[in-house]
Amino acid sequence: MRNLKLLHSREHGPVQALGSPQCFCLRADQGTLLIGSEYGILELDPAIRGVMNDISLTVDGFLPEDGSGHIVGIEDLPDQESVCIATAAGDVILCNLSTKQLECVGSVDSGLTTMSWSPDQELVLLVTGQRTLIMMTKDFEPITEREIHQDDFGEGKFITVGWGKKETQFHGSEGKQAAHRKLAPDPLGDGQFVAVSAICPQTGARKIRVWSRELVLQSTSEPIPGLEQALAWKPSGSLIASTQEKPNKHDVVFFEKNGLLHGEFTLPFQKGKAKVNELLWNLDSTILAVWLEDVKKEKNSETNTYVQLWTVGNYHWYLKQSLHFGSAEKSRLVSLLWDPEIPYRLHALCRGWHALCYDWHWSTDCSTGEESHLVANVAVIDGDKVLVTAFQHSVVPPPMCTFQLQLQQAVNQVAFHTDPTKSADLAVLDASNRISVYRVGDSTVKDPTVTLGGSGFKASVETPHLEKTYRYFEVCCGEGKQVNPLTFRLFTWLQDDTFLAVSQGQLATHSIIHHLTGGPEAEGGCLHLRLSVPVDGDVISLCCNPKTRAIALQLADGQILKYLWEAPTPALEPWRSSTGSAVQFPSPCVQTALAMIGGEEAILGLTDRCRFFINDVEVASNVTSFARYDDFLLVTTHSHTCQCVSLRDTSLKVLQAGFSSSSSPNETLRKVERGSRIVTVVPQDTKLILQVSSHGIAAAPCASRSFLGIHQYMWRKTLIRTCRSSPSLLDDHRKYQELLQRVADDIQIPLEEVQDPQHWLPDLLQPEGPTKVARPVNEAVLEPSRAIRHLVPPHQKELTEDISSPPKKLNLFCHPSPNSPVVQEAKERARLHYQRDVLTDKGSKRLDLLWRKVILSAGLQFCIANY
């Protein structure tokens, strides 16, 4: 239930250079870009927004002087301090960036169409104009050459087993040895195989062939009509992505290494409206970038370019980000690639010599507010829809939801209202920079853009309505329209008609905070840019305390600033601790929050390396997620635990000692499922929602029990107040007492009230290992049941053993529902004053309609249900 949150974006350029950019690569060790054009290559330094190296390829004749040349591949080789360039004319050039010396290491007369290096940069593959593959070492020594189009399927050809034949049966010792024979593992490692997509000249059908490092054909894809040229092998090695144009839709399809289809999802374009140029997986295989452009219907028609970021969860593909680069010539996209070292960093190059860099990270967008107003809504972006789950009413995993909002464009950001009394209100920023404001209440007309349920799930809950939509706004960069499609980031709904957003300043290391105002000042439905505050630093996070209304900014170097937005003239000042020192995180954090700790407002931060800070103190180094509610802090750790600590009347030293000493389960620590992360808190139900990375979201009962145990054990000394705030606890206790009373009345024995000053109800609600449910575990319930058993005739005690004996292992006693057989039987006998004769045998056993085992003995009935 996470979205991609843009931490910061940087725009570099334009620069003065000849020609137009054609391709580029990253020089990771220097932090520069190597850009190839029809005249040569240049090295761009984003820090100074200037050109470091400009190397011409026309002087030595590698590219024609008329500008008709084309570079088909460029690769930085840090071990050789050089860059490798392949031209369409067939030359492979090695350029030393220090000496600017050029060396032609090879030439192909038929020309080159593609150059691709293995991830370890040990091998390079060249595709020639004669449809052949040439594999060479990093020293450009040829290994082998093969024809692309092969009639054979490959070494991984499927074999018809032929059941019933002699070859498929084992006989004697040969069969036993074959059964114990170990198969060699499949060497599916990094760069072990390469996939090539090409159109067969005879049939006109496109096929994907998988080759080994020695150019031995492994497999050939099955015939797929409409298969296109885009190709991307998932870094994890499991799937190969491509695109397919079908009669009524455009799909992204996935192939296994053996050439068989393995899943697909549909792009949000009508057939024939868009063309896919390229597919790219990020470093950790969690995001698939799709680069598209409009199909030209007329010669002079404008062509828009797009980049979409897709993620998958619970077997559903979500469109999380959509970048519209527009149709302007200078903003047209010419090259796109993911960073080879930072998983969520994307680089883009535009035709106007603009280089863009985006850093994303996972974030959960949930409502925050006071307990009386908190509805625990979580919003999930899914293309032009926002899936909202109200965990106060239902716990369902995505893509199911409580209700969904339908927008006109793909959604990029969502923001809940920071006012604690309006936390259910939601603002949506789409790809066209329109802001749609949804509010709860004050509307009697059903909004057609809001529908209940999702993927077959429906719930009865109050839904918001679309109050207003603010039209397009933009911040121009230089002459004409903006080039960066994601100008604004860290979108925050501050007041009813006031929004905060952050953009890049004049320098890449500077930022600007914008106050965007709607309401009466918004002429024609356009937001008014009321105020802009410059920041001497790159802002990467913004958090607001709903109670104190304080706002904290985090800069890229970890420095924390307090934004005095309510002052007559908004200003910035360093965030200071109780000692008066300026707070700075030792490492930049991807998640921040404000909390009151011992009467002092502090900032919490979590890095992508699981380091957890409070102000500038590192209190833990194994935290995977955290959430704050009221005076409590909840964290999950690498040891698969969830810990709840009180922030009232404590200090940083106490918290640090508590995190470091917590190893065994206690009243503040609970085991959770492996990989669980906190989604949100549902305080009115004393419930914590956890998301499991492998399954999307933890099951509601599991998540509920875990948080219930933590929450109630933390409040053990204030049980009466807890029960008053959560009536369900008192209701459960009342039902237990009523059940015991009915059992005693049914077998006609007196029952006296047992005082229980030291047995606590939370012990009953948090089992360590619930298995079969049959008997109470709390001493407060066991003691009356023992008193009942002493009055049961001896020949019936064996049948009542399950309800009176202390359990050998901790089990959870589930009270029967009002319609259960136990309650119905007791009610019926009380109404008719019916007295059943005492059974003379040991009782009888039967199964009820729900296939649960029911034990009957002298009117005493219990159900044992398997969980």
LOSELUM-415036 format. One record per residue (C-alpha): x negated, y, z negated. Coordinates in steps of 0.001 Angstrom, whole numbers, padded with zeros to 6 digits, always signed. Layout:
XYZ
...
//
This chain:
+000000+000000+000000
-002814+002345+000883
-003298+005084+003439
-006395+006477+005080
-007247+009772+003408
-009493+012189+005272
-012233+013256+002867
-013852+015719+005245
-014317+016426+008937
-017186+018213+010625
-017334+019879+013996
-020649+020609+015697
-021101+022681+018799
-020578+023765+021398
-024185+023823+022572
-025649+025282+025721
-026676+022432+028010
-026566+021469+031652
-023808+019274+032966
-021268+017392+030894
-021826+014767+028187
-021289+011166+029304
-022238+009014+026305
-024039+009240+022986
-025525+007212+020143
-026602+007920+016578
-030087+008315+015235
-029241+007129+011751
-032667+007676+010186
-032682+011324+011289
-028970+012059+011104
-028913+013395+014668
-027002+012609+017858
-028555+011504+021152
-026316+012661+023995
-026720+011629+027612
-025594+013712+030605
-026022+013643+034372
-029333+015518+033989
-030969+013895+030970
-030635+013471+027215
-030697+015906+024321
-030911+015457+020574
-028380+017463+018557
-028930+018202+014879
-025543+018779+013156
-027182+020407+010144
-028492+023353+012151
-025953+023110+014969
-028839+023235+017408
-030741+021140+019928
-033924+019461+018675
-034989+017714+021901
-034016+018231+025521
-035486+015643+027860
-034854+015826+031592
-034510+012659+033651
-034415+014472+036984
-038091+015491+036984
-039347+011927+037399
-036516+011013+039732
-034565+008770+037353
-031469+010910+037948
-030631+012950+041081
-030937+016722+040828
-027492+017334+042321
-025817+016100+039142
-024333+012951+040660
-026221+010618+038336
-024622+008565+035611
-025927+007022+032412
-024214+003694+031639
-025846+003011+028276
-027959+004616+025567
-029397+002971+022421
-031629+004289+019662
-034526+001958+018762
-035854+003159+015394
-038562+000484+015197
-040104+001879+018370
-039209+005531+017668
-037685+005580+021122
-034385+005615+022913
-033428+003160+025665
-031460+004533+028611
-029811+002616+031458
-028711+004402+034626
-026154+003408+037212
-028968+003396+039788
-030500+000387+038019
-033350+001873+035968
-033994+000934+032342
-035989+003727+030744
-037754+003893+027390
-038200+007426+026063
-040459+008269+023111
-038724+011080+021236
-041926+012261+019569
-044063+012584+022695
-041160+012870+025174
-042940+010290+027319
-040778+008336+029782
-041444+004740+030805
-039446+002654+033262
-039468-000842+031789
-037343-002409+034517
-035242-001760+037585
-032388-003594+039283
-031827-002929+042974
-028098-003612+042837
-027625-001127+040009
-026310-001525+036472
-022771-001256+035156
-023334-001959+031443
-026089-002245+028850
-025376-003802+025470
-027751-004503+022581
-027235-007191+019938
-026535-005930+016403
-030023-006930+015252
-031536-005223+018345
-033475-008374+019212
-031737-008896+022568
-030355-006674+025310
-027815-007738+027918
-027598-006052+031339
-024702-006412+033774
-025780-005835+037383
-023900-004641+040415
-024031-008192+041838
-021936-009498+038920
-024831-011204+037152
-025935-011166+033526
-029567-010599+032563
-030645-011373+028993
-033922-009883+027799
-035816-009571+024534
-036354-006269+022735
-039715-006079+024544
-037801-006327+027858
-039045-009799+028703
-036401-011672+030772
-034920-014757+029127
-032452-015910+031752
-029994-014744+034390
-026515-016109+035035
-023563-015462+037305
-020607-013945+035447
-017988-016007+037227
-018251-019702+036407
-015937-022525+037412
-016674-024501+034258
-014859-023713+031004
-018039-023919+028911
-019542-026117+026229
-016516-025597+024012
-014216-027292+026531
-011164-028903+024953
-011219-032697+024930
-008183-034931+025425
-008442-037391+022555
-006262-040103+024084
-004543-041636+021100
-004282-045391+021161
-007426-045923+023219
-010430-047800+021982
-012504-044619+021850
-010224-043117+019202
-010317-046096+016840
-013015-047088+014355
-014147-050690+013881
-016315-052172+011166
-019396-050381+009910
-019448-048040+012906
-016152-046525+011814
-017315-046120+008239
-020528-044420+009310
-018651-042124+011648
-016320-041140+008848
-019259-040080+006678
-021203-038390+009457
-021552-034628+008876
-020902-032246+011719
-023366-029488+012497
-022064-026067+011390
-020902-023608+014001
-023597-020907+014268
-021113-018034+014259
-023434-015405+012842
-024147-011784+013583
-025020-011433+017275
-024936-015167+017993
-022480-014773+020859
-021497-012152+023387
-018152-011724+025156
-017885-010486+028745
-014636-009417+030421
-014581-009408+034230
-012148-009744+037129
-012565-012812+039321
-013080-011653+042957
-011247-014708+044346
-008114-014741+042177
-008033-011160+040935
-007414-012414+037381
-009380-011031+034453
-010990-013521+032085
-013034-013248+028920
-016075-015491+028722
-018122-016138+025607
-021863-016740+026019
-024579-017759+023583
-027822-015850+023036
-029427-018058+025684
-026606-017227+028138
-025044-020669+027863
-021328-020429+028576
-019300-021437+025532
-015675-020819+026489
-013350-019094+028937
-010075-017452+027979
-006798-018850+029161
-005148-017027+032088
-003490-013876+030704
-001518-011725+033163
-002041-008004+032715
-005263-008369+030700
-007273-005109+030694
-010946-004179+030415
-011074-002987+026753
-013044-005444+024626
-014204-005411+020979
-015554-008294+018900
-014619-008075+015241
-017819-007737+013157
-016598-010436+010782
-016771-012770+013796
-013242-014111+013724
-011434-012377+016597
-011997-010643+019934
-009667-007719+020644
-008457-006685+024093
-005328-005123+025617
-002583-006534+027791
+000043-004739+029839
+003295-006666+029758
+006492-006094+031763
+008093-003983+029027
+005323-003035+026589
+001616-002490+026028
-000063-004791+023507
-003367-005201+021740
-004100-008927+021838
-006602-011053+019944
-008570-014072+021104
-010417-016720+019194
-013946-017687+020154
-012566-020689+022011
-010552-018423+024329
-007098-019018+022829
-004714-016181+021952
-004394-015409+018257
-001945-012599+017505
-000981-009229+018920
+000676-005912+018135
+002430-003347+020336
+001187+000168+021004
+003755+002973+020576
+003794+003886+024269
+006097+002935+027079
+004706+000778+029834
+002711+002779+032360
+002528+005904+030175
-000941+005423+028667
-004200+003682+029499
-006520+002136+026914
-010121+003171+027492
-011810+001416+024608
-011334-000576+021406
-013740-000269+018472
-013934-002082+015127
-015442-000314+012146
-018331-001808+010199
-016308-003893+007701
-013634-004991+010217
-010790-003228+008373
-009952-000551+010987
-009435-000897+014724
-009790+002336+016704
-007858+002573+019992
-008915+005254+022474
-006155+006071+024969
-005298+008653+027582
-002222+009521+029613
-001772+007943+033020
-001827+010632+035700
+001364+010745+037725
+000192+013641+039873
-003228+014757+040990
-003272+018055+039061
-001291+016890+036051
-002752+017327+032565
-004166+014313+030778
-003940+014020+027007
-006373+011861+025074
-005625+010094+021787
-007389+008067+019136
-005354+005778+016906
-006584+003997+013786
-004859+000699+013027
-005076-001498+009938
-003433-004803+009062
-001779-005994+005856
+000632-008852+005170
+000371-009765+008880
+001719-006351+009850
-000245-003770+011822
+000014-000179+010597
-000840+002942+012577
-002513+005002+009838
-004030+007931+011748
-003348+009484+015141
-005709+012077+016617
-004316+014089+019543
-007153+015799+021400
-004815+017542+023818
-005267+018191+027523
-007782+021062+027486
-010899+020245+029472
-013320+021035+026655
-011397+018882+024145
-011186+015763+026321
-012828+012791+024682
-015808+011272+026521
-017255+008882+023920
-016304+007361+020589
-018126+005160+018076
-018124+004090+014437
-021069+004793+012187
-023386+001746+011937
-024037+002277+008219
-021003+004062+006708
-017862+001922+007252
-015226+004687+007350
-017114+007321+009342
-016030+007935+012941
-017944+009979+015525
-016379+011546+018617
-017855+013514+021534
-015782+015930+023618
-016443+017186+027121
-017086+020742+025920
-020214+019576+024022
-018286+019382+020752
-019292+016597+018364
-016815+015592+015644
-017378+013497+012544
-014630+012152+010250
-014954+010447+006877
-011959+008489+005596
-011293+006433+002528
-008432+004386+001138
-005927+006212-001039
-002563+005432-002628
+000025+008193-002248
+002367+007955-005230
+004614+010343-007123
+003525+011750-010465
+005647+013451-013066
+007204+013350-016493
+008737+010090-017693
+012299+011356-017469
+011798+012358-013843
+009279+009765-012639
+010689+007378-010032
+007361+005687-009222
+007613+006181-005459
+004767+005029-003234
+004586+006145+000417
+002939+004049+003136
+002208+005518+006577
+003256+003306+009487
+003008+005259+012741
+005953+007619+013051
+007539+006134+009916
+006882+006597+006234
+007767+003516+004190
+008730+004525+000639
+009071+002001-002173
+010757+003083-005415
+009178+000716-007917
+011543+001922-010599
+014318+000107-008724
+012562-002677-006793
+009165-004305-006471
+008673-005429-002881
+005479-005716-000841
+005039-003805+002421
+006113-003766+005176
+009318-004103+003150
+010367-000908+001412
+013209+000777-000448
+013811+003299+002344
+011950+004707+005325
+011637+008130+006931
+011668+008400+010722
+009548+011234+012148
+009188+012548+015699
+005407+012127+015773
+002873+009813+014182
+002192+010698+010542
-001280+011555+009262
-000721+012775+005687
+001963+012648+003001
+002168+014655-000218
+004551+014347-003160
+005590+017476-005028
+003208+018282-007890
+006052+019728-010006
+006773+017038-012656
+010532+017601-012352
+010522+017205-008549
+008109+014317-008134
+010481+012454-005789
+010332+015223-003156
+008011+014472-000253
+006249+016514+002467
+004956+014852+005643
+002273+016225+007977
+002361+014632+011445
-000103+014516+014339
+001327+017688+015907
+000725+019607+012650
+004421+019832+011792
+005407+019644+008139
+008700+017913+007311
+010065+018532+003815
+012288+015859+002238
+014156+016539-001008
+016270+014403-003311
+019795+015578-004186
+021787+018694-003186
+023081+017046-000021
+026342+015272+000703
+025597+014527+004369
+023757+011337+005216
+020429+012015+006900
+020033+009906+010083
+016229+010047+009745
+016403+008177+006428
+017389+004509+006405
+017560+002045+003554
+015367-001000+003455
+012726-002323+005765
+012010-005738+007305
+015345-007067+006103
+015173-005721+002555
+017775-003264+001242
+018271-001598-002114
+020768+000810-003567
+018848+003950-004468
+019192+007692-004056
+017431+008695-000851
+015995+012092+000116
+017194+014217+002996
+015293+016315+005530
+015612+019875+004265
+013444+021713+006806
+010648+021303+009319
+007943+023883+009740
+006764+024229+013302
+003258+023956+014688
+000451+025897+013040
-003224+025998+013897
-006508+027602+013044
-008404+028573+016167
-012077+027778+016484
-013724+030264+018798
-011988+030976+022076
-008653+029386+022835
-007107+026425+021076
-008777+024254+018483
-010814+021235+019487
-010605+019338+016208
-007208+017564+016045
-007501+017154+012266
-008184+020714+011223
-006528+020457+007810
-007229+017851+005159
-006421+017279+001461
-002859+018435+002064
-001201+019310-001297
+002360+020423-002085
+001790+023003-004780
+005113+024823-005129
+008504+024724-003410
+007309+026650-000348
+003556+026732-000906
+001054+024193+000376
-002692+023930-000004
-004990+022594+002712
-008736+022539+003260
-010610+023097+006523
-014204+023494+007601
-015824+026903+007309
-018124+028698+009687
-020923+026352+008639
-020626+022591+008416
-021465+022725+004704
-018790+025326+003896
-015027+024939+003406
-011951+027136+003319
-008892+026695+001074
-005714+027820+002843
-002463+028871+001151
+000337+028039+003590
+003681+029597+002753
+007135+028757+004082
+010536+029929+002973
+011710+033433+003955
+008184+034376+005073
+008114+031600+007649
+009356+033392+010736
+010905+031069+013257
+010116+028072+011081
+006338+028626+011270
+004180+028464+008176
+002553+031707+007175
-001177+031658+006367
-000936+033817+003248
-004444+033467+001881
-007798+031849+002672
-010472+031348+000025
-013995+030448+001182
-015925+027765-000698
-019704+027546-000678
-019752+023791-000268
-018083+020892+001474
-014863+020033-000411
-014182+016286-000361
-011419+015937-002973
-008709+017998-004651
-006685+016934-007692
-003958+018648-009720
-002755+018072-013268
+001081+018127-013153
+001352+019275-016769
-001329+021957-017043
-001148+022923-013334
-004955+022970-013234
-006688+022236-009917
-010168+020728-009603
-012258+020577-006430
-015130+018186-005820
-017947+019135-003463
-020012+016703-001415
-022892+016923-003912
-020599+015966-006837
-020209+019490-008206
-016784+020182-009776
-015075+023553-009390
-011928+024861-011067
-009574+026667-008695
-007717+029519-010405
-004872+029595-007919
-002361+031310-010217
-004577+034366-010734
-003640+037593-008889
-006741+037004-006782
-007465+033266-006582
-011038+032454-007489
-013397+029554-008109
-015532+028843-011149
-017586+025845-012311
-015714+023208-014266
-017252+023149-017728
-017228+020507-020434
-016644+021111-024137
-020355+021874-024540
-020140+024650-021953
-022268+022929-019326
-021179+022763-015680
-019801+019344-014697
-021283+017510-011747
-020696+013865-010889
-023974+011931-010505
-022507+010493-007284
-019636+011732-005097
-016305+010105-005979
-013564+008956-003611
-010814+009147-006254
-010417+011882-008856
-007823+012802-011482
-007388+015160-014426
-006541+013985-017945
-006444+015261-021520
-009001+013428-023674
-009010+014300-027339
-007385+017650-026618
-009889+018539-023879
-009038+018494-020182
-011540+016328-018326
-011938+015099-014784
-012085+011396-013964
-013894+010071-010906
-014444+006712-009219
-017072+006124-006544
-016958+003608-003718
-019627+001696-005680
-017228+001196-008630
-018976+003712-010897
-016453+005422-013188
-017170+008903-014547
-015492+011112-017127
-016892+014575-016504
-020581+013890-015856
-020780+010804-018095
-020740+007333-016544
-018527+005234-018819
-018394+002065-016683
-019995+000607-013567
-017549-002176-012692
-014230-000334-012270
-012313-001098-009071
-009295+001183-009656
-007759+003393-012306
-004519+005178-013114
-003571+007697-015764
-000173+007986-017406
+000631+010247-020322
-002020+009572-022999
-003168+006246-021566
-005789+005233-019025
-005595+001921-017188
-008468+000432-015202
-009148-002789-013312
-012626-004276-013205
-014781-006667-011226
-014272-009273-013946
-010584-009450-012904
-009245-007731-015980
-006946-004797-016632
-007712-002638-019621
-005508+000004-021244
-007072+002593-023529
-005580+005523-025392
-006916+008990-024555
-005467+010586-027673
-007765+011318-030619
-010805+009835-028905
-014084+010959-027366
-016295+010134-024430
-018675+008128-026593
-015856+006027-027974
-014508+005377-024471
-017936+004477-023173
-018483+002030-026025
-015023+000549-025505
-015603-000144-021828
-019027-001683-022390
-017914-003950-025256
-014707-005273-023657
-015388-008802-022490
-012787-011109-024023
-008999-010684-023802
-007532-008725-026714
-004669-006362-027363
-006069-003867-024808
-007381-006293-022186
-005544-008687-019895
-006627-011009-017124
-005272-010187-013664
-005408-011894-010311
-008706-011752-008483
-009112-008563-006454
-006169-006740-008060
-006072-002957-007814
-003682-000530-009456
-000951+000923-007255
+001212+002886-009681
+002763+002893-013130
+006478+002454-013826
+006674+003777-017403
+010423+003531-017909
+010142-000206-017318
+006722-000480-019033
+005444-001997-015828
+002220-001802-013839
+002136-002520-010098
-001023-004201-008816
-002138-004748-005237
-004108-007821-004323
-006521-007336-001435
-005865-010766+000064
-002069-010658-000206
-001150-006994+000047
+000580-006640-003354
+000806-008742-006459
+004078-010453-007253
+006321-008231-009312
+006724-010614-012289
+002983-011139-012573
+002280-007427-012388
+005113-006676-014783
+003984-009172-017388
+000390-007984-017275
+001261-004361-017872
+003986-005158-020378
+001533-007012-022537
-001018-004228-022392
+001481-001462-022945
+003261-003132-025860
+000106-004293-027601
-001240-000783-027443
+001942+000459-029084
+002213-002304-031696
+002135+000148-034604
+004975+002161-033081
+007274-000693-032137
+010437+001092-033226
+009724+004071-030983
+008853+001751-028119
+012093-000150-028466
+014077+003055-028480
+012398+004248-025298
+012822+000832-023690
+016267-000592-024564
+015494-003843-022765
+013286-004972-025677
+016049-004571-028247
+018487-006234-025866
+016188-009251-025505
+015815-009568-029262
+019585-009330-029737
+020171-012146-027238
+017703-014388-029071
+019550-013802-032313
+022934-014420-030686
+021681-017695-029214
+020532-018949-032624
+023831-017893-034162
+025823-019828-031545
+023662-022917-032008
+024206-022795-035763
+027946-022284-035356
+028163-025125-032856
+026684-027702-035216
+028432-026098-038212
+025493-025207-040412
+024972-022013-042395
+022427-019534-041092
+020735-016910-043184
+018823-013867-041984
+015049-014243-042123
+013011-011151-042928
+010095-010795-040513
+007858-007946-041636
+004708-009164-039906
+005833-011060-036789
+006042-008800-033774
+008198-009117-030719
+005376-008271-028221
+003768-011623-029084
+006826-013207-027561
+006720-011175-024354
+003109-011716-023261
+002186-015357-022699
-001386-016263-021932
-000480-019181-019698
+003226-019703-019074
+004063-023178-017741
+007335-024962-018448
+009832-022889-020349
+011727-024759-023064
+011199-023372-026541
+010425-020208-028507
+006852-019335-029374
+007288-016460-031801
+007302-017279-035462
+010220-014931-035925
+012294-017341-033825
+010632-020582-034947
+011381-020060-038623
+015200-019918-038209
+015050-022863-035830
+013191-024906-038451
+015862-024023-040965
+018472-025298-038535
+016571-028542-037976
+016459-029347-041695
+020268-029519-041672
+020501-031700-038553
+021317-035377-039222
+018249-037642-039071
+019421-039543-035997
+019524-036238-034038
+016146-034775-035052
+014303-036494-032249
+016528-034769-029720
+015958-031335-031284
+012178-031719-031495
+011609-029474-028480
+013193-026418-030066
+011790-026611-033574
+008244-027912-033318
+005439-025422-032776
+004158-025691-029212
+000877-027402-028511
+000112-024729-025942
+001500-021254-025562
+004773-021277-023643
+007249-018550-022890
+010799-018912-024159
+013309-017555-021667
+016676-016709-023179
+019657-017913-021128
+021518-015477-018971
+025174-014629-019814
+026345-017128-017173
+024031-019969-018193
+025445-023373-019272
+024323-022810-022866
+026171-019552-023304
+029258-020684-021396
+029488-023876-023421
+029154-022017-026719
+031753-019442-025687
+034206-022117-024591
+033889-024058-027826
+034261-020927-029913
+037451-020084-028021
+039060-023504-028267
+037666-024342-031749
+036710-027654-030291
+034596-029989-032376
+032838-032734-030470
+032257-036040-032216
+028702-036605-033309
+026843-038810-030848
+025671-042030-032319
+022971-042651-029754
+019845-040570-029065
+021688-038268-026700
+021944-038126-022963
+020027-036365-020206
+021321-035016-016930
+020532-032437-014215
+022639-029322-013811
+023585-027686-010515
+020291-025795-010413
+018255-029021-010674
+017070-028178-014161
+016790-030842-016815
+019452-030353-019497
+019242-031982-022922
+022557-032383-024792
+022842-033395-028400
+025861-032766-030604
+026803-029645-028696
+023203-028362-028530
+022121-027704-024973
+018798-026378-023587
+017605-026016-020029
+014017-026667-019007
+013138-024758-015838
+009891-025080-013927
+008086-021810-013187
//
